[in-house]
Amino acid sequence: MASNRMKIAVVPGDGIGSEVVHPTLEILEAVARKHDLGFSFDEKDWSCERFHKTGAMMPKEGLDDIGSHDAVLLGAVGYPGVPDHVSLWGLLIPIRRQFQQYVSLRPVRLFEGMAGPLAGRKPGDIDMLIVRENNEGEYSEIGGRMFQGTEHEFVCQQAIFSRRGTDRIMRYAFELAAKRPRKHVTSATKSNGIIHSMPYWDERFVEVSKGYPDIKTAKFHIDILAARFVTNPDWFDVVVGSNLFGDILSDLGPGITGTIAIAPSANINPEREFPSMFEPVHGSAPDIAGKGVANPLGTVWCASMMLDHLGHPEAAADMVRAIENLLKGDGPKTPDLGGKATTKELARALEAELSR
């Protein structure tokens, strides 16, 4: 019998969410058998479909229900017919904020066997961690509209940058960099155009960096930083950015590795007072939903990050090794990877890699 049983809230969500989450649960069970672990999966129907039926993405007591779980594994949020601001603010963002998941950690890596879009780039050239502030910044709730429907109509959206919020995300980035060979942190800013919040961000970056004298630093305005992700991705090790900038960069990053479908993310409460949530970056992909060809590797990598966070690094590393072997081998690949395999075929191949 497994000596370590973890209670995981499972939210398949929308679109391809269920298609990638359920194979991942089977792979987690395989990992559990191999490493003497145990899971209790508590699946929730929280989704846009539920919104259509009940008027809410999740029940009022939803957060209380999962607050004592060890982690949350989420497939995707959002689907045509429900405005994005309704679906996200009805499910994903409340989880991130109620559970103080102020770190969004998003690895970006070019794997062997991946045909990336950047000429001449090989595995090892792209290997970075994007650290996104996940609770405040540009995604605040402060603002509103006035004089709607008239020629005087206007909207106001206010960004919030607190010292507590800014310093803690930067410290997290520096602590990550201290464990990596290159020991380098890049700050994403726009202090030449955003007159208050971004100069403040720059000031705090300088101040926080003083506590890490062995870590090299760099600062780029977000526009040229996006360009350098394409022209010089090998420059970057750990990149820290605000909620908006981190969000954009963490889609661009996996884009330059070949497919966003393998990109994972972790919404982390570092103090472990609340459960953390793990979700692939790719979203609900309604254009391929129901076709059975969604790539589950992003969700599997998320599950690996979840295991690492929960204190099982060997099992987590085993899952990443299986992904590495699958990608560099000549086995089945889904269409986004240049193959013709189905989701189930790729998942079965990954499970076979785990058993080797």
Buried (B, 14 or more C-beta within 10 A) or exposed (E): EEEBEBBBBBBBBBBBBBBBBBBBBBBBBBBBEEBEBBBEBBBBEBBBBBBEEEEEBBBEEBBEBBBEBBBBBBBBBBBEEBEEEEBBBBBBBBBBBBBBBBBBBBBBBBBEBBEBEBEEBEBEBBBBBBBBBBBBBBBBEEEEEEEEEEEEEEEEEEBBBEEEBBBBBBBBBBBBBEEBEBBBBBBBBBBEEBEEBBBBBBEBBEEBBEEBEEBEBBBBBBEEBBEBBEEEBBBBBBBBBBBBBBBBBBBBBBBBBBBBBBBBBBBBBBEEEBBBBBBBBBBBBBEBBEEBBBBBBBBBBBBBBBBBBBEBEEBBEBBBBBBBBBBEEEBBBBBBBEBEBBBBBBBBBBBBBBEE
